[in-house]
Amino acid sequence: MRQPLSRRIINRLLHKLARFIPGSKARIFLHRLRGVKIAGNVFIGDDVYLENEYPNQVEIHEGVEIAPRVLVLAHFCGTGKLIIQKNVYIGPSCTISAPGGKVVTVGEGSVIGAGSVVNADVPPFTLVSGVPAAPVATVRKPANQAKCYDDFVSNLFPIRPS
């Protein structure tokens, strides 16, 4: 599964460039060249680290927004796979990792709160937060479809602890 040394070097150079080049479209283009599967209408913020060793193990679907300084790893004690479904918002400084041999899916319409650590599936239309990330609220309107912050917050419904 490991790529030849020449390809690994090229991937790292493209990755370095993608992390700091201005403009989300340029970042997306460079990550696609590396092998990351990225659908249309995706935003990737500054200094986002997308899996370096196995970029082909990361899928980012339509309408995803990734804030600055997010860390996305598809290997931890072996190679895993990470799928970020449609209309997900990932807040600043989050870490998302897929343990070896597992597929971690961030469900459609979910929101990952700033600074959270995700290493397991996130249910669709759920706001998770914390270290490790835990469900906080049900999302009735994905963050990228809300008119403004107040519209997004008014469509959150807290999850009551059992």
One Martini backbone bead per residue (centre of mass of N, CA, C, O) as a GRO file, in nm:
protein
  162
    1MET     BB    1   0.054   0.066  -0.013
    2ARG     BB    2   0.306   0.191  -0.047
    3GLN     BB    3   0.472   0.437  -0.194
    4PRO     BB    4   0.692   0.562  -0.375
    5LEU     BB    5   0.933   0.784  -0.306
    6SER     BB    6   0.871   0.991  -0.530
    7ARG     BB    7   0.569   1.025  -0.457
    8ARG     BB    8   0.611   1.113  -0.161
    9ILE     BB    9   0.766   1.371  -0.228
   10ILE     BB   10   0.554   1.508  -0.402
   11ASN     BB   11   0.328   1.507  -0.189
   12ARG     BB   12   0.482   1.689   0.015
   13LEU     BB   13   0.512   1.936  -0.165
   14LEU     BB   14   0.211   1.979  -0.223
   15HIS     BB   15   0.128   2.000   0.074
   16LYS     BB   16   0.290   2.248   0.154
   17LEU     BB   17   0.160   2.433  -0.054
   18ALA     BB   18  -0.143   2.391   0.033
   19ARG     BB   19  -0.122   2.509   0.327
   20PHE     BB   20  -0.013   2.824   0.216
   21ILE     BB   21  -0.178   2.888  -0.014
   22PRO     BB   22  -0.377   3.095  -0.163
   23GLY     BB   23  -0.669   2.957  -0.186
   24SER     BB   24  -0.891   2.699  -0.201
   25LYS     BB   25  -0.872   2.602  -0.499
   26ALA     BB   26  -0.569   2.543  -0.494
   27ARG     BB   27  -0.575   2.339  -0.265
   28ILE     BB   28  -0.761   2.136  -0.398
   29PHE     BB   29  -0.589   2.077  -0.644
   30LEU     BB   30  -0.338   1.969  -0.487
   31HIS     BB   31  -0.486   1.741  -0.333
   32ARG     BB   32  -0.578   1.588  -0.582
   33LEU     BB   33  -0.292   1.526  -0.687
   34ARG     BB   34  -0.231   1.346  -0.424
   35GLY     BB   35  -0.543   1.179  -0.386
   36VAL     BB   36  -0.765   1.333  -0.284
   37LYS     BB   37  -1.112   1.311  -0.237
   38ILE     BB   38  -1.284   1.584  -0.402
   39ALA     BB   39  -1.545   1.762  -0.422
   40GLY     BB   40  -1.746   2.002  -0.474
   41ASN     BB   41  -1.782   2.278  -0.287
   42VAL     BB   42  -1.508   2.329  -0.122
   43PHE     BB   43  -1.349   2.422   0.193
   44ILE     BB   44  -1.002   2.522   0.261
   45GLY     BB   45  -0.807   2.626   0.490
   46ASP     BB   46  -0.553   2.727   0.651
   47ASP     BB   47  -0.330   2.497   0.762
   48VAL     BB   48  -0.416   2.220   0.643
   49TYR     BB   49  -0.389   1.875   0.739
   50LEU     BB   50  -0.365   1.627   0.491
   51GLU     BB   51  -0.282   1.342   0.461
   52ASN     BB   52   0.042   1.232   0.367
   53GLU     BB   53   0.084   0.913   0.320
   54TYR     BB   54  -0.260   0.860   0.260
   55PRO     BB   55  -0.454   1.048   0.063
   56ASN     BB   56  -0.652   0.814  -0.058
   57GLN     BB   57  -0.801   0.790   0.249
   58VAL     BB   58  -0.955   1.060   0.160
   59GLU     BB   59  -1.292   1.195   0.188
   60ILE     BB   60  -1.464   1.478   0.027
   61HIS     BB   61  -1.759   1.618   0.016
   62GLU     BB   62  -2.006   1.809  -0.051
   63GLY     BB   63  -1.999   2.121   0.125
   64VAL     BB   64  -1.737   2.137   0.272
   65GLU     BB   65  -1.593   2.283   0.580
   66ILE     BB   66  -1.253   2.390   0.654
   67ALA     BB   67  -1.085   2.514   0.889
   68PRO     BB   68  -0.827   2.625   1.033
   69ARG     BB   69  -0.592   2.396   1.161
   70VAL     BB   70  -0.652   2.117   1.054
   71LEU     BB   71  -0.636   1.759   1.136
   72VAL     BB   72  -0.590   1.484   0.895
   73LEU     BB   73  -0.599   1.130   0.968
   74ALA     BB   74  -0.542   0.786   0.813
   75HIS     BB   75  -0.324   0.721   1.052
   76PHE     BB   76  -0.329   0.486   1.336
   77CYS     BB   77  -0.196   0.209   1.376
   78GLY     BB   78  -0.238   0.235   1.079
   79THR     BB   79  -0.459   0.206   0.813
   80GLY     BB   80  -0.721   0.409   0.722
   81LYS     BB   81  -1.043   0.580   0.689
   82LEU     BB   82  -1.181   0.897   0.561
   83ILE     BB   83  -1.521   1.031   0.583
   84ILE     BB   84  -1.667   1.330   0.447
   85GLN     BB   85  -1.962   1.440   0.428
   86LYS     BB   86  -2.207   1.632   0.355
   87ASN     BB   87  -2.219   1.946   0.498
   88VAL     BB   88  -1.963   1.985   0.666
   89TYR     BB   89  -1.831   2.126   0.974
   90ILE     BB   90  -1.493   2.229   1.059
   91GLY     BB   91  -1.337   2.348   1.305
   92PRO     BB   92  -1.093   2.489   1.453
   93SER     BB   93  -0.836   2.283   1.562
   94CYS     BB   94  -0.887   2.001   1.463
   95THR     BB   95  -0.900   1.638   1.512
   96ILE     BB   96  -0.879   1.370   1.266
   97SER     BB   97  -0.894   1.008   1.313
   98ALA     BB   98  -0.792   0.686   1.174
   99PRO     BB   99  -0.772   0.386   1.260
  100GLY     BB  100  -0.649   0.102   1.195
  101GLY     BB  101  -0.882  -0.065   0.984
  102LYS     BB  102  -1.068   0.192   0.981
  103VAL     BB  103  -1.380   0.369   0.943
  104VAL     BB  104  -1.433   0.717   0.938
  105THR     BB  105  -1.746   0.895   0.982
  106VAL     BB  106  -1.877   1.204   0.879
  107GLY     BB  107  -2.177   1.310   0.886
  108GLU     BB  108  -2.420   1.458   0.751
  109GLY     BB  109  -2.440   1.793   0.871
  110SER     BB  110  -2.212   1.818   1.053
  111VAL     BB  111  -2.044   1.936   1.362
  112ILE     BB  112  -1.718   2.053   1.459
  113GLY     BB  113  -1.583   2.172   1.719
  114ALA     BB  114  -1.355   2.356   1.839
  115GLY     BB  115  -1.080   2.150   1.930
  116SER     BB  116  -1.155   1.875   1.847
  117VAL     BB  117  -1.162   1.507   1.889
  118VAL     BB  118  -1.169   1.262   1.626
  119ASN     BB  119  -1.207   0.870   1.636
  120ALA     BB  120  -1.512   0.853   1.542
  121ASP     BB  121  -1.811   0.842   1.459
  122VAL     BB  122  -2.042   1.078   1.313
  123PRO     BB  123  -2.343   1.162   1.317
  124PRO     BB  124  -2.583   1.281   1.158
  125PHE     BB  125  -2.676   1.585   1.250
  126THR     BB  126  -2.419   1.660   1.452
  127LEU     BB  127  -2.292   1.804   1.742
  128VAL     BB  128  -1.950   1.812   1.824
  129SER     BB  129  -1.746   1.803   2.134
  130GLY     BB  130  -1.423   1.769   2.234
  131VAL     BB  131  -1.211   1.547   2.456
  132PRO     BB  132  -1.360   1.366   2.321
  133ALA     BB  133  -1.595   1.366   2.099
  134ALA     BB  134  -1.935   1.472   2.167
  135PRO     BB  135  -2.257   1.492   2.180
  136VAL     BB  136  -2.472   1.800   2.194
  137ALA     BB  137  -2.639   1.823   1.911
  138THR     BB  138  -2.892   1.883   1.689
  139VAL     BB  139  -2.900   1.928   1.337
  140ARG     BB  140  -3.130   2.105   1.117
  141LYS     BB  141  -2.899   2.306   0.993
  142PRO     BB  142  -2.653   2.342   0.816
  143ALA     BB  143  -2.404   2.569   0.830
  144ASN     BB  144  -2.395   2.624   0.504
  145GLN     BB  145  -2.733   2.694   0.513
  146ALA     BB  146  -2.713   2.926   0.683
  147LYS     BB  147  -2.751   3.269   0.698
  148CYS     BB  148  -2.650   3.262   1.003
  149TYR     BB  149  -2.560   3.211   1.317
  150ASP     BB  150  -2.847   3.235   1.442
  151ASP     BB  151  -2.975   3.029   1.251
  152PHE     BB  152  -2.806   2.792   1.340
  153VAL     BB  153  -2.863   2.797   1.651
  154SER     BB  154  -3.185   2.777   1.620
  155ASN     BB  155  -3.116   2.465   1.486
  156LEU     BB  156  -3.050   2.364   1.773
  157PHE     BB  157  -3.068   2.050   1.973
  158PRO     BB  158  -3.027   1.937   2.261
  159ILE     BB  159  -2.864   1.677   2.426
  160ARG     BB  160  -2.967   1.467   2.663
  161PRO     BB  161  -2.860   1.320   2.920
  162SER     BB  162  -2.902   0.991   3.064
   0.00000   0.00000   0.00000
